[in-house]
Amino acid sequence: MTSTAATRSLSSILPLLKDVGPYNEVPDEYDFLQASKSLTTSAILVIGAGGLGCEILKNLALTGFRNIHLIDMDTIDISNLNRQFLFRPNDIGKSKAEVAANFVRSRINDDTLNIVPYFGKIQDKPIEYYQQFDVIICGLDNVEARRWINATLVSMVDSDLNNLIPLIDGGTEGFRGQSRVILPRLTSCYECTLDMINPKVTYPVCTIANTPRLPEHCIEWASVLQWPKNFPQKKFDADVPEQVDWMYKTALQRADEFNIEGVTRQLTLGVVKNIIPAIASTNAIIAASCCNEAFKFVTNSNPILNNYMMYSGDYSIFTYTYPHAQKLNCPVCGNAAKVVEAQNWWTLSKFMEEISSKQEISMTQPSLSTSSNYLYLRHPKSLEEITSPNLNKKLNTLVKPAEEMIITDPNLPISLKLVVNFVGPEDEPNDIKSVLS
């Protein structure tokens, strides 16, 4: 496509740039030519090429962005085809990033459109890779990756705010979704809002073992109790059809025994993978919001979102926007320590179990230390062997009152500062209710 043809392909976008937006706070500084140039030259990174990522990539290309990079570590599965519209049955097993990039390039047919896919993890790339972008947009479906890219971008910004790259994050759950604009060091970051994430639904073991009442109880019984019993050395893989079939049949037998209806293969897969059904319309709305923010930022035509937009389509179409404040004890963009409570009788192992499950911490492989002592280090193996005896010791014998503790996880480029407030009896009570009273 010639440059003239490329200009024609942007004809629907240019009118949006010729007149400064009505809410622009510095209209005298707006430059149409500079805005047009920024739109076509700005480097945009899209992380994720799933239901949300496909919409984002398509929107960016049709909005006039011409320098787009795309990262995704997944391959295409048949279950993706109902909502990830850039993929076809012949694409099953191929890289999502590569197929999505090729599809959009071929459909738009513009030689000036540059889409560079990468099939792999975001952790594979060095910091220098991320420094080349003007905006990064996340269309991810997991918390860990969001935390990683958020912490990485915040760590890049110095005291003079050099290397500040906006992070636009979108997320959907069924008919609900949100988009937000994160300006590292200036606004609240993703870690600041970690406690807003809905925790995974869990069921009491006594219920699923003895008195199941719901189809989910039967599936959890098969997953939590029967799979380890039948396959003690084998981790369940929800992406293996044969293993899902075993889980479904086992749960169905349990349901038949207690006259419980509703156990299906789809529900089984949803429970074991903690899947919330994706709604195409929600993905489209949130992707449009994310791309609109990217457009406003690079063209300076209108003020960007400040800073969190929530969307609900359960019963009507409703949005609510508000500025989410930074947290002083955020481990990424703050500098204060989190204060947590621990029972006096807790061992280090029990403490690690408890804090790892807290929504605002959520670390799966924590290592702990103080300024004067290694409490427990998972790596290297030599230090793990030296510190592992501490796991059975009382925490209050290892940590002094008000002493600051550092917790790290190999999956996250951050360290979290904790101060423990000890409460309760020195010895583990026989009746746990006495601790709660």
KEVO-516650 format. One line per 10 residues: number of its first residue (from 1); their letters; for each residue x, y, z of N, C-alpha, C. Coordinates in steps of 0.05 Angstrom, whole numbers. Layout:
BEGIN
NUM	A	X,Y,Z,X,Y,Z,X,Y,Z; ...
***
This chain:
BEGIN
1	MTSTAATRSL	17,-24,0,0,0,0,18,25,0; 11,44,-17,27,69,-19,21,86,5; 37,107,9,33,126,31,6,140,28; -2,146,2,-28,159,-2,-51,141,6; -48,115,-1,-69,96,7,-70,92,37; -46,93,49,-45,91,78,-59,114,92; -55,138,80,-69,162,91,-99,159,88; -108,148,65,-137,144,62,-148,124,82; -132,104,89,-141,85,109,-145,97,136; -133,120,141,-136,134,167,-156,157,166
11	SSILPLLKDV	-171,158,144,-188,181,139,-210,184,161; -218,161,173,-238,162,194,-227,172,220; -200,171,223,-188,179,248,-179,208,248; -170,218,225,-159,245,224,-179,266,233; -205,264,227,-223,285,238,-223,287,268; -216,265,282,-215,266,311,-191,282,321; -171,285,304,-147,299,311,-147,328,303; -162,335,283,-161,363,273,-171,383,293; -191,376,309,-201,394,329,-193,383,357; -183,401,373,-175,392,400,-200,385,416
21	GPYNEVPDEY	-197,365,433,-220,355,449,-231,377,467; -257,375,473,-270,396,489,-261,397,518; -248,376,527,-239,375,555,-208,379,558; -195,385,536,-166,390,536,-160,414,553; -142,411,573,-136,432,592,-116,453,581; -102,445,559,-83,464,547,-88,465,517; -111,475,508,-118,474,480,-99,490,462; -87,511,474,-69,528,458,-43,513,451; -36,493,465,-12,478,460,-16,454,441; -41,449,434,-47,426,417,-37,431,388
31	DFLQASKSLT	-24,411,377,-14,413,350,-24,389,334; -40,394,314,-52,373,298,-31,356,283; -11,369,272,10,355,257,26,337,276; 32,348,300,48,332,319,31,309,329; 5,313,333,-12,291,342,-14,269,321; -16,277,296,-17,257,274,9,241,273; 31,255,276,57,242,275,60,223,298; 52,231,322,55,214,346,38,189,343; 15,192,331,-3,169,327,10,147,310; 23,155,289,35,136,271,63,126,278
41	TSAILVIGAG	77,141,296,104,134,303,107,122,331; 88,127,348,91,117,376,92,86,376; 110,76,393,113,47,396,95,37,419; 78,19,412,58,8,431,63,-22,435; 63,-30,460,66,-58,467,39,-69,478; 29,-90,466,5,-104,476,14,-130,488; 7,-134,513,13,-159,527,-12,-176,530; -12,-198,516,-35,-216,516,-50,-215,489; -55,-238,478,-69,-240,452,-93,-259,454; -106,-257,477,-130,-273,481,-155,-258,473
51	GLGCEILKNL	-177,-262,488,-202,-249,481,-200,-218,482; -187,-208,502,-183,-179,505,-161,-169,486; -139,-184,484,-117,-176,468,-124,-175,438; -140,-193,428,-148,-193,400,-163,-167,394; -181,-159,412,-196,-134,408,-178,-110,409; -159,-110,428,-141,-88,431,-124,-85,406; -113,-107,396,-95,-106,372,-111,-95,348; -135,-105,344,-151,-96,322,-157,-67,324; -165,-58,348,-172,-30,352,-148,-11,347; -125,-19,357,-101,-2,354,-94,2,324
61	ALTGFRNIHL	-95,-21,309,-89,-19,281,-109,-2,266; -135,-4,272,-155,12,258,-156,41,268; -145,46,291,-144,73,302,-122,90,290; -102,76,277,-81,91,264,-53,86,276; -51,70,297,-24,63,307,-10,45,287; 15,50,282,29,36,261,54,21,271; 60,23,296,84,10,307,76,-5,332; 67,-30,329,56,-46,350,72,-72,355; 78,-78,380,90,-103,387,69,-119,404; 71,-145,402,51,-163,415,65,-187,427
71	IDMDTIDISN	59,-192,453,71,-214,467,49,-232,478; 53,-258,474,35,-278,486,50,-305,487; 47,-319,509,62,-344,512,45,-369,505; 19,-364,498,1,-387,494,-2,-394,465; -12,-419,461,-20,-428,434,-50,-429,433; -61,-431,409,-90,-430,404,-102,-457,410; -124,-456,426,-139,-480,432,-167,-477,420; -180,-500,416,-207,-499,404,-226,-483,420; -222,-483,447,-240,-468,465,-237,-437,461; -216,-428,448,-212,-400,444,-229,-388,421
81	LNRQFLFRPN	-238,-405,403,-249,-395,378,-275,-380,381; -290,-385,403,-316,-372,405,-314,-342,411; -291,-332,420,-289,-304,428,-263,-291,419; -243,-306,412,-218,-295,402,-219,-295,372; -231,-274,361,-241,-275,333,-219,-274,312; -195,-270,319,-173,-269,299,-163,-297,292; -174,-318,306,-164,-345,302,-185,-362,288; -176,-382,273,-193,-401,259,-185,-430,266; -202,-449,260,-196,-477,267,-168,-487,257; -160,-477,234,-134,-485,223,-110,-474,240
91	DIGKSKAEVA	-116,-455,257,-95,-443,273,-90,-457,300; -106,-477,306,-103,-491,332,-75,-502,335; -63,-497,358,-36,-506,363,-14,-486,356; -22,-465,342,-2,-444,335,-1,-422,355; 20,-406,353,24,-383,371,2,-362,368; -10,-354,390,-31,-333,389,-19,-307,378; 4,-299,388,15,-274,380,21,-273,350; 33,-294,340,41,-295,312,16,-296,294; -4,-312,301,-28,-314,284,-43,-288,285; -46,-276,308,-61,-250,310,-47,-229,294
101	ANFVRSRIND	-21,-227,296,-6,-206,281,-10,-210,251; -7,-235,242,-10,-241,213,-38,-235,203; -58,-241,219,-86,-237,211,-92,-207,207; -84,-191,227,-90,-162,226,-74,-149,203; -49,-157,199,-33,-146,177,-46,-152,150; -55,-177,147,-66,-185,121,-93,-172,116; -109,-168,137,-135,-157,134,-134,-127,128; -116,-112,141,-114,-84,137,-97,-78,112; -78,-95,105,-63,-93,80,-51,-65,77; -35,-57,97,-22,-31,96,8,-35,102
111	DTLNIVPYFG	24,-28,82,53,-32,85,65,-16,108; 52,5,117,62,21,138,55,10,166; 38,-11,166,31,-23,192,51,-44,200; 65,-39,222,86,-57,232,77,-70,258; 71,-96,257,64,-111,281,85,-132,285; 98,-131,308,120,-150,314,110,-169,337; 106,-194,330,97,-213,351,120,-226,365; 115,-234,390,135,-250,405,120,-273,419; 129,-297,414,117,-321,426,134,-329,450; 125,-320,474,140,-326,498,130,-310,521
121	KIQDKPIEYY	145,-311,543,137,-298,568,147,-269,569; 133,-252,583,143,-225,586,168,-224,603; 172,-244,620,196,-246,636,221,-252,620; 217,-261,595,240,-268,578,255,-243,569; 241,-221,568,252,-196,557,267,-180,578; 289,-167,571,304,-150,591,290,-123,593; 298,-108,613,286,-82,618,290,-64,593; 313,-66,579,319,-50,556,297,-53,535; 286,-77,533,264,-82,513,240,-64,519; 232,-62,544,209,-47,552,213,-17,550
131	QQFDVIICGL	238,-8,551,244,21,550,239,33,523; 235,17,502,231,28,476,202,37,470; 184,30,489,155,35,483,146,61,495; 126,73,482,113,97,491,89,91,509; 76,69,504,53,60,520,53,29,520; 45,18,543,42,-11,545,13,-17,554; 0,-35,539,-28,-42,545,-29,-72,552; -42,-78,575,-44,-105,584,-72,-116,579; -74,-138,565,-99,-153,561,-95,-181,573; -87,-182,598,-79,-207,610,-102,-220,625
141	DNVEARRWIN	-98,-246,631,-119,-260,647,-107,-272,673; -84,-262,681,-73,-272,707,-59,-249,722; -61,-252,748,-51,-231,766,-20,-230,766; -7,-253,766,22,-254,769,36,-238,747; 27,-241,722,39,-227,700,35,-197,702; 11,-189,711,6,-160,715,24,-149,737; 27,-164,759,45,-154,780,73,-151,770; 82,-170,753,110,-169,743,114,-145,726; 97,-140,706,102,-117,688,98,-91,703; 79,-90,722,75,-66,738,100,-59,754
151	ATLVSMVDSD	111,-79,768,135,-74,784,159,-67,766; 161,-79,743,183,-73,725,182,-44,715; 158,-35,708,156,-8,697,160,13,719; 151,7,744,156,26,766,186,27,772; 200,4,771,228,4,777,245,19,757; 235,23,733,249,37,712,250,68,716; 231,78,731,228,107,734,247,118,756; 263,138,749,281,150,769,268,173,783; 283,186,800,273,208,817,264,232,800; 275,235,776,267,257,758,245,249,739
161	LNNLIPLIDG	233,225,743,212,214,727,220,208,698; 246,203,695,255,193,669,246,164,665; 243,156,640,234,128,633,206,121,643; 189,141,646,162,136,654,145,128,630; 136,103,632,119,92,610,92,85,621; 70,97,611,44,90,621,36,61,617; 23,50,636,12,23,634,-18,25,634; -30,16,613,-59,15,611,-68,-14,615; -83,-19,636,-91,-46,643,-121,-50,639; -128,-71,625,-156,-79,622,-161,-107,632
171	GTEGFRGQSR	-184,-111,643,-191,-138,653,-221,-142,652; -229,-167,648,-258,-173,647,-264,-198,663; -288,-199,674,-298,-223,687,-328,-224,680; -335,-242,661,-362,-244,653,-372,-217,642; -394,-207,654,-406,-182,645,-393,-157,659; -372,-162,674,-359,-139,688,-331,-135,678; -321,-111,680,-294,-106,671,-284,-80,682; -258,-74,677,-247,-49,685,-224,-42,667; -219,-16,665,-195,-6,651,-183,15,669; -157,18,668,-144,37,685,-118,47,672
181	VILPRLTSCY	-110,71,680,-85,83,670,-66,86,694; -43,73,692,-23,74,713,1,90,703; 6,112,716,30,128,711,50,122,733; 70,105,728,88,96,749,100,119,765; 98,117,791,108,136,810,90,160,814; 70,164,796,52,187,798,24,179,808; 14,156,799,-12,147,807,-9,120,822; -32,111,832,-32,84,844,-24,64,823; -9,43,832,0,23,813,-18,-2,817; -13,-23,801,-30,-47,802,-28,-59,830
191	ECTLDMINPK	-5,-59,842,-1,-72,868,-18,-58,890; -23,-32,886,-39,-17,906,-67,-27,907; -77,-40,886,-105,-49,885,-107,-79,886; -86,-92,896,-86,-121,896,-108,-133,914; -115,-118,935,-135,-128,954,-164,-125,943; -167,-113,919,-193,-110,907,-200,-135,890; -181,-152,885,-186,-175,868,-203,-196,884; -223,-206,870,-240,-226,883,-223,-252,888; -222,-261,913,-207,-286,918,-222,-310,906; -206,-331,901,-218,-355,891,-237,-368,911
201	VTYPVCTIAN	-260,-377,900,-280,-390,917,-269,-417,927; -270,-421,953,-262,-446,965,-285,-458,981; -284,-485,984,-305,-499,998,-293,-514,1022; -307,-515,1045,-297,-530,1068,-292,-559,1061; -269,-570,1070,-263,-598,1065,-284,-616,1077; -294,-609,1100,-313,-627,1113,-339,-629,1097; -346,-607,1083,-370,-608,1066,-366,-625,1042; -344,-620,1027,-340,-636,1003,-334,-665,1009; -324,-672,1033,-318,-699,1040,-342,-714,1050; -361,-700,1064,-382,-715,1078,-410,-707,1069
211	TPRLPEHCIE	-415,-682,1065,-443,-673,1059,-444,-654,1035; -437,-664,1011,-438,-646,988,-466,-638,981; -471,-613,973,-497,-604,967,-498,-592,939; -475,-583,928,-474,-570,902,-457,-586,883; -461,-583,857,-444,-597,837,-415,-589,841; -410,-564,849,-382,-555,854,-369,-571,876; -385,-579,896,-374,-595,918,-364,-622,908; -378,-634,889,-371,-660,878,-345,-657,861; -343,-635,847,-319,-631,830,-295,-626,848; -298,-610,869,-276,-605,887,-268,-631,901
221	WASVLQWPKN	-287,-648,908,-281,-674,920,-263,-690,902; -270,-691,876,-254,-706,856,-226,-693,853; -225,-667,854,-200,-653,849,-182,-653,874; -193,-646,897,-177,-643,921,-171,-669,935; -190,-687,935,-187,-712,951,-180,-737,934; -194,-739,911,-190,-764,896,-167,-764,877; -161,-742,864,-138,-741,846,-112,-747,860; -106,-735,883,-81,-741,897,-80,-770,907; -104,-781,913,-105,-809,923,-99,-828,900; -109,-823,877,-105,-841,854,-80,-836,839
231	FPQKKFDADV	-71,-811,839,-46,-804,824,-28,-787,842; -16,-800,862,-1,-785,883,23,-770,873; 35,-779,851,59,-766,841,55,-750,816; 29,-745,810,22,-732,785,5,-707,789; 14,-684,780,-1,-660,782,-23,-658,761; -47,-651,768,-69,-650,749,-64,-627,729; -68,-633,704,-65,-614,682,-91,-611,668; -104,-588,671,-130,-583,660,-130,-580,630; -106,-578,618,-103,-576,589,-101,-603,575; -101,-625,591,-100,-652,580,-129,-663,580
241	PEQVDWMYKT	-141,-668,557,-169,-677,556,-174,-702,572; -156,-721,571,-160,-747,585,-162,-742,616; -146,-724,626,-147,-719,655,-173,-704,663; -182,-686,645,-207,-672,650,-230,-692,650; -229,-711,631,-250,-731,629,-251,-748,654; -228,-755,665,-227,-771,690,-239,-755,713; -232,-729,714,-243,-712,735,-273,-709,733; -283,-706,709,-312,-703,704,-327,-728,712; -317,-751,703,-331,-776,709,-331,-783,739; -308,-776,752,-307,-781,781,-326,-763,796
251	ALQRADEFNI	-327,-738,788,-346,-719,801,-375,-727,795; -380,-737,771,-408,-745,764,-417,-769,781; -399,-787,785,-405,-811,802,-412,-801,831; -397,-782,840,-402,-771,867,-429,-758,868; -435,-743,847,-461,-728,846,-484,-748,845; -482,-769,829,-503,-790,828,-508,-803,855; -486,-807,870,-489,-819,896,-505,-802,915; -504,-775,912,-518,-758,931,-542,-744,917; -550,-754,893,-572,-743,878,-570,-713,873; -546,-705,864,-540,-677,858,-538,-675,828
261	EGVTRQLTLG	-553,-655,817,-553,-651,788,-535,-627,781; -527,-626,756,-512,-602,747,-483,-606,741; -472,-630,746,-444,-634,740,-441,-639,710; -427,-621,697,-421,-624,669,-391,-622,664; -383,-630,640,-354,-628,634,-345,-598,634; -363,-581,624,-356,-552,623,-353,-541,651; -372,-548,669,-370,-538,696,-346,-549,710; -340,-574,705,-316,-587,717,-291,-571,709; -289,-565,683,-265,-550,674,-265,-522,686; -288,-510,689,-289,-483,701,-281,-483,730
271	VVKNIIPAIA	-289,-504,745,-282,-505,773,-252,-510,777; -241,-530,763,-213,-537,768,-194,-516,757; -203,-501,737,-186,-480,726,-194,-452,736; -215,-452,754,-225,-427,764,-232,-408,742; -247,-418,722,-253,-403,698,-279,-388,702; -279,-362,695,-304,-346,693,-309,-342,664; -333,-349,654,-339,-347,625,-333,-319,614; -320,-319,591,-313,-293,578,-336,-285,560; -343,-259,561,-365,-248,545,-353,-230,524; -359,-235,499,-346,-221,477,-353,-191,479
281	STNAIIAASC	-377,-184,486,-384,-156,487,-369,-141,509; -364,-154,531,-348,-142,553,-320,-137,543; -308,-157,530,-281,-153,519,-280,-130,500; -300,-127,483,-300,-105,464,-302,-78,477; -318,-76,498,-321,-50,512,-296,-42,527; -284,-61,541,-260,-55,556,-236,-50,538; -234,-65,516,-212,-60,496,-215,-33,484; -240,-25,478,-244,2,466,-235,24,486; -241,20,512,-233,39,532,-202,41,534; -189,18,534,-160,17,535,-147,32,512
291	CNEAFKFVTN	-157,26,488,-146,38,464,-152,68,462; -175,75,472,-182,104,473,-162,119,491; -154,107,513,-135,119,531,-108,122,518; -100,101,503,-74,102,489,-75,124,468; -97,126,454,-100,147,433,-98,175,445; -112,179,468,-111,206,481,-84,212,491; -70,192,501,-43,198,512,-23,206,491; -22,191,469,-1,196,449,-8,221,432; -33,228,429,-41,251,413,-45,276,430; -48,273,456,-53,296,474,-78,311,466
301	SNPILNNYMM	-97,297,454,-122,311,445,-142,314,467; -141,297,487,-159,299,510,-145,288,535; -154,296,559,-141,285,583,-146,256,586; -127,242,598,-129,213,601,-146,207,626; -154,182,629,-170,173,651,-156,177,677; -171,186,697,-160,190,724,-177,175,744; -168,150,751,-149,133,737,-160,105,734; -185,101,744,-197,74,746,-226,75,736; -232,59,716,-260,57,706,-271,29,710; -293,27,723,-306,1,726,-331,0,709
311	YSGDYSIFTY	-335,-24,697,-359,-28,679,-375,-51,689; -401,-48,690,-419,-70,697,-441,-73,677; -443,-97,665,-464,-102,646,-483,-124,654; -483,-130,681,-499,-152,691,-529,-147,686; -538,-123,694,-567,-117,692,-572,-93,675; -552,-77,671,-554,-53,653,-526,-46,645; -523,-24,631,-497,-14,623,-489,8,642; -470,3,659,-463,22,681,-433,24,683; -423,49,684,-394,53,688,-390,73,711; -368,70,725,-361,87,747,-331,92,747
321	TYPHAQKLNC	-324,118,747,-296,125,745,-288,140,771; -264,133,781,-255,146,805,-224,145,807; -212,163,821,-182,163,824,-175,145,847; -163,123,842,-154,105,863,-127,115,874; -126,120,900,-102,132,912,-80,112,915; -55,122,916,-32,106,922,-33,97,951; -21,74,956,-19,64,984,10,68,993; 12,79,1017,39,85,1028,54,59,1032; 40,37,1039,53,11,1044,53,-7,1020; 49,4,996,51,-12,972,80,-21,968
331	PVCGNAAKVV	85,-47,964,113,-56,961,126,-47,936; 111,-37,916,122,-29,891,126,1,889; 105,17,895,108,46,893,108,61,919; 106,47,942,106,59,968,132,53,983; 134,63,1007,159,57,1023,153,49,1052; 128,47,1059,121,39,1086,117,9,1088; 122,-2,1112,118,-31,1115,89,-38,1121; 81,-61,1113,54,-71,1120,56,-83,1148; 35,-78,1164,33,-89,1190,14,-113,1190; 23,-136,1198,7,-160,1198,6,-172,1226
341	EAQNWWTLSK	-15,-186,1233,-17,-199,1259,-9,-228,1256; 3,-239,1278,11,-267,1279,6,-277,1307; -4,-301,1309,-8,-313,1335,20,-320,1348; 22,-316,1373,47,-322,1387,56,-351,1384; 37,-369,1380,44,-397,1378,51,-406,1350; 48,-388,1330,54,-396,1303,84,-402,1299; 89,-423,1284,116,-428,1275,121,-411,1250; 145,-410,1241,152,-396,1217,137,-408,1193; 135,-434,1193,120,-448,1171,91,-440,1171; 78,-439,1194,50,-431,1196,46,-402,1187
351	FMEEISSKQE	65,-385,1195,63,-357,1188,65,-354,1157; 84,-368,1145,86,-367,1116,61,-376,1102; 49,-397,1112,24,-408,1101,2,-387,1102; 0,-373,1125,-21,-354,1129,-18,-329,1112; 6,-318,1111,10,-293,1096,9,-297,1066; 18,-321,1057,18,-327,1029,-11,-327,1017; -30,-333,1034,-58,-334,1025,-72,-307,1026; -59,-287,1039,-71,-261,1040,-72,-248,1013; -95,-236,1006,-99,-225,980,-79,-203,973; -71,-187,993,-53,-164,987,-24,-173,986
361	ISMTQPSLST	-18,-198,991,9,-208,990,12,-229,968; -4,-250,969,-6,-270,947,21,-278,936; 38,-289,952,63,-300,943,63,-330,946; 70,-344,925,69,-373,924,94,-387,934; 117,-374,931,143,-386,939,159,-366,956; 148,-357,979,161,-336,994,187,-344,1007; 206,-326,1008,230,-328,1024,230,-304,1043; 239,-308,1068,238,-287,1088,265,-283,1101; 269,-257,1108,294,-250,1122,290,-224,1137; 307,-218,1156,308,-192,1169,335,-180,1163
371	SSNYLYLRHP	340,-156,1173,366,-143,1168,389,-158,1181; 382,-175,1201,404,-189,1216,403,-219,1213; 383,-230,1200,380,-259,1200,365,-269,1175; 374,-291,1164,359,-305,1144,339,-324,1158; 314,-319,1153,293,-336,1165,289,-362,1150; 283,-358,1124,280,-382,1106,285,-372,1078; 304,-384,1064,310,-378,1036,307,-404,1020; 291,-402,999,287,-425,981,310,-431,963; 324,-410,956,347,-413,937,370,-396,947; 395,-405,943,403,-431,931,398,-454,950
381	KSLEEITSPN	402,-478,940,396,-502,956,413,-503,982; 437,-493,981,454,-493,1005,442,-477,1028; 431,-453,1020,419,-436,1041,391,-447,1049; 378,-461,1031,352,-473,1038,357,-494,1060; 378,-510,1057,385,-530,1076,392,-518,1103; 406,-495,1103,414,-483,1128,390,-470,1143; 372,-458,1127,350,-443,1140,325,-460,1144; 322,-483,1132,298,-499,1135,291,-508,1164; 311,-512,1182,304,-518,1210,287,-496,1223; 290,-471,1213,274,-449,1225,244,-453,1220
391	LNKKLNTLVK	236,-468,1201,208,-471,1195,192,-482,1218; 204,-498,1235,190,-510,1258,193,-494,1284; 207,-472,1282,211,-455,1306,189,-434,1307; 183,-425,1332,164,-404,1335,174,-378,1322; 156,-365,1308,164,-340,1295,173,-319,1315; 161,-318,1339,168,-297,1358,196,-302,1371; 208,-325,1365,235,-330,1374,255,-322,1353; 246,-318,1329,263,-311,1306,262,-281,1299; 240,-268,1306,236,-240,1298,230,-224,1324; 244,-201,1327,240,-184,1350,215,-167,1346
401	PAEEMIITDP	203,-158,1367,180,-140,1365,187,-115,1348; 169,-108,1330,172,-85,1312,196,-87,1292; 208,-111,1291,230,-114,1272,219,-118,1244; 231,-104,1225,222,-106,1197,231,-131,1184; 213,-144,1170,218,-169,1156,215,-164,1126; 232,-177,1110,231,-175,1081,222,-202,1069; 202,-201,1052,192,-225,1039,194,-222,1009; 205,-242,996,209,-241,967,197,-266,954; 194,-265,928,184,-288,913,198,-289,886; 208,-312,877,223,-312,852,207,-305,828
411	NLPISLKLVV	180,-306,830,163,-300,808,156,-270,805; 165,-254,825,159,-226,825,184,-209,830; 188,-188,815,212,-171,818,209,-150,840; 197,-158,863,193,-140,884,200,-152,911; 204,-136,931,207,-146,958,186,-131,976; 175,-145,994,154,-135,1011,163,-132,1040; 159,-108,1051,167,-103,1079,143,-108,1098; 148,-124,1118,128,-131,1138,137,-125,1166; 119,-116,1183,123,-114,1212,102,-130,1225; 110,-149,1243,92,-168,1255,83,-158,1282
421	NFVGPEDEPN	57,-159,1287,45,-153,1313,36,-180,1325; 50,-189,1346,43,-214,1358,20,-212,1377; 1,-231,1374,-23,-232,1391,-28,-260,1400; -46,-264,1420,-55,-290,1427,-37,-305,1446; -44,-330,1453,-29,-346,1472,-3,-357,1461; 15,-365,1479,41,-375,1471,38,-404,1460; 19,-419,1470,16,-446,1462,-9,-449,1445; -8,-467,1426,-30,-472,1408,-54,-482,1424; -77,-468,1422,-100,-476,1438,-113,-502,1426; -125,-517,1444,-139,-541,1435,-164,-535,1420
431	DIKSVLS	-177,-513,1428,-202,-504,1414,-195,-479,1399; -196,-480,1373,-189,-457,1356,-208,-434,1360; -232,-439,1371,-251,-418,1375,-241,-398,1396; -225,-408,1415,-214,-390,1435,-196,-369,1424; -184,-374,1401,-167,-354,1388,-184,-333,1375; -207,-340,1366,-224,-322,1351,-241,-304,1370; -244,-314,1395,-262,-299,1414,-248,-275,1426
***
